[in-house]
């Protein structure tokens, strides 16, 4: 898949990843947030519920060791979709479960599926963006941690206070992860189409090893003000404009077209 270069496409990539991973938190932290309500409503001991929670973290942490290897060998886009949609199904199962044993098995499977989301998602970002933009996008995606944690606990507080109790948090968690999976699948399809459009750009002769890219034609002359490279663009009156590529400088000068020089 080709790289994304426009601000619009990179913002779309960030939005797709952010919403998808945010939804994973709603289907991951709901058990922990509702554990006291489950203990009271279902008469399950703290030991039994602790085993359910431990089953998730053991499977989630252990599978994380291999998710990077899977992302290198399989399609990371597919792995994220499996993780989100599979996690949605497990949450629905938790909503109708009746014993601690059932919960432990289901939540362990959720741990395995949740481990397929983050690392393959970052691999997808790396495949679609240049180094600096990739680092910036991944850093901004870390905001899903506080947002997802707050969202999950707020959702569970409201669910426990409702007539449907703790089970509603798993119905909603499943719905959120299903929606996140849909956002991921259709969003990545749109980004794949954008990356394949083949819009003309100017790059270094060593591209893609060198990540220099310009949508306008670069020229040999350097900017006299800041020393950055300059590009050639058509002016409003038919002249040629040499413009500094540095957005904080934007020095420009109009030059006549070659045919105008010959006429003079």
N, C-alpha and C positions, 0 to 999 in steps of 0.2 A: 504494500500500500504506500502511495506517495505521501510526502509530508504536507501538513497544512501550514499556510503562510499568512492568510488574511486574518485580521483581528476578529471578524465575524465568526469564522470557522473555529478559531481557538476558543473564543468565548462559548460557542455552542458545545465544544468538547468538554470544557470545564463544567458547564451546566449539566450535561448528561451524566458525567462522572459523579458530580456532587449529589445530585438528586438520587442516583442509584445507590450510592454508598450510604447516604443518609437513611434510606429506606431499610438498609440492612441492620442498622442500629435498632430500629423499631421492632424488628423480629429477632433480636439477639438479647437485648437487655430486659425484655418484658418479664421473663421468668424471675430474674433477680429482683426486679422492682415489685413483683406481686407475691414474692415467696411468703411473706407474713399472712397475706390474705388467703393464700392457698392452704397454709398450715391451719388456719382457723376454720375455713369453710369445708375442707375435705378431711379433717382430722388426721392428717399425715404428720408423722414426727419430723422434728428438725433433722434427725439423722437421715431419714429417707429423702427429704428435700435436698439435703446437702449432697447426697450421692448423685441426684439429678444434676445439680449445678456442677459438680466435679466432673461428671461424664462429659458435659459440654466442653469445659475448659481443657480437659485432657485431649479430647479429639481435636478441638480447634487448634490448640498449641502444637500438638504433634503433627497434624496435617499441614500446618504452615511451613514446616521444614521441607515439604515436598511440592508445595504449590508453585514455587519458582521454577522447579524442574519441569513441571507439567506445562507451565506457561511458555517455556522454551520449545517444547516438543509438540504441543497441541495449540489450537487456535485460542488465544486468550479471550477473544470476544465471546466464544462459545462457552468457555469455562465460567465467565462472569454470569452469563445468562442461566446456566445450569445452577450455579450457586444461589442466585436470587429466586428463581422460580421454584427450585427444590426447597429452599428455605421457606417459601410461602406455603407450600404443601405441608411441610412439617408443622408449621404454626397452626394450620387448620387442624391437623391431627392432635396437637396439644389441646386445642379448644374443646375437643370431644373426648379426651382421654379420661380414664377413671381411676387408674392405679399408679402408684409410684414407679412400678416396673415399666409400664408403658411410657410414662414420662421420661424415664432415664434413657430408654432406647431411642425415643424420638428426639430428645434434646442432644444426645450424642451424635445422631445423624445430622442435626442442625449444625453442630460444631464442624463436622466434616464439610458440609456444604458452604458454610460461611467462610471457611478457609480458602475457598476458590474465588473469592471476590476481590480482595485488595491487591494482591500481587499481580494477578493477570490484568487487572484494571490499570495498574501502573505500567505494565508492559505495553498495553495498548496506547497509553499516553506517550510512552517513549517511541513507539513505532510511528506516531503521527506528528511529533513535534521535534524541533531542533533542541540541542542540549540546554541552552539557557532558558528557552520557553518551557521545556520539560520540567526543569528544576523549579521554575516559578509556579507552574500548574500544580505540581505535586505538593509544594509547600502550601499553596492556597487550599488544596483538598484536605489538609489536616484540620481545617475548621469544621469538618463533618464530625469530629470527635466530640467537642463540647455541644454542638448543635444537636447531634444525634442522641447524646446522653440526656440532655435536657428534654428533648422531644419525647423520648421513650418513657422517662419517669413522669412527665406531665400527663402523657396518654394513660399510663397505668393508674395514676391517682384518680383521674376522672372515671376510668373504667371500674375500679374497685368501689367507687362511690355510687355507681349506677346500679339499677336493678339487675343487670346481667352479670355483675361481679367480675372476677378475675378472668373468666373465660373470654370476655369481650376483648381483652387486651391481645389475646392470641388471634382472634378473628381479624382485628384491626392490623395487627402485625403482619399477618398473612396477606391481607389486602394491600398493605403498603409495599411489601416486598414484591408482590405480583405487579403492582404499578411501577415499581422501580425496575423490574425486569423488562416491562414493556418499553419504558423510557430508554433503557439501555439498548435494546434490540433495534428499535426504530431510529433512535438517535444515531447509533453507530452506522446504520445503513445510510442515513443522510450524509454523514461525514465521509463515508467511503465514496459516495457519488461526488462530493465536493472535491476530494483529493484526486479523483480520476478525470476531472474536467480538462486538465491539461492546459490551463491558462499559461501564456508565455511569460517567462521571467528570465532575468539575467543572473547568471551565477558564475562562480569561479571555475576555471578549467578543470579543477580537481574535484568538482561537485560529484557525489555528495559528501566526500571526505571533508571538504571545506564547506562550511555552512553559510558562506556569503550569498545573499539573495537580494535582488532589487527588481521591482516591477517596472521601473523606468531604466532607460539605457544609460549606463555609467559612461563618463568621459574621462579622458586622461588628466585634465586639469584638476587641481586641488582647490578647495575653498580658500580664498585669500584671508578670510577672517578666522576660521577655526582649524583649517587644515584637513577637514573631512573630505571624502570623495564627493563629486558633484554628478548630477544626472541631467539628461537632456529631455525637455518636455516641450510640446507645442504651446505657443502663447495664444492669447485671445485674439490678436490681430494678425495671425499668420506667421509671426516671427518665431524663432527658436529661443527658448529660455533655458539657461543653465542654472540649476537650482542646487543649493547645498542639501545633501541628504540628512544632515544633522538637524533634527526637529527643534532643537533649542537655538539653532542659528538661523537657518533658512535664508541665507544670503542668496540673492539671485541677480542675474544680469541678462539682458536681452541682446541677442546677436542676430544680425541679418542672415537670411538664408543664402546659400552659395549662389543661386541664380541672381539674387539682388546685387551681390558683389560684382558679377559679370556685367550686369547692365550699367553699373556705375563706371 
